[in-house]
Amino acid sequence: MEVFTDKFIKILIALSIVFIGLQIIPISKKARIWNNCVQSTVDYLESNEKLSLIKAPALQWMAIAICNGNGARKKTN
């Protein structure tokens, strides 16, 4: 009976690790897409002549805001 319990626990641990790994795959894909969005937006903002005076941290912040969906909005009174 003890041998069966040891095998069952090992199988349960293996299945748990596989299940956790499968849960992480979509999260890592979304993170990669978001990181690509930020990097390409920073590259675009750096190439814009009107934004040439803005320093890198501010451009990074702007890129994060854009990728989060907080695009430029017109102020209304």
C-alpha angles and dihedrals in degrees: 000000000000091000090054091051092050092050091046092052092048091049091048091051092049092049091048092053091049091049093050090048091052090051092053096053097077091044092054091048091053091047091051091050091048093048090050089051092052094046095047091047091051090050090050093047091049091053092052110101094209091059097046093109094056114096126235100260091054091048089050090051091049091049091051091050092050093048090049089057098256097128124171112297129196113241114238125201 
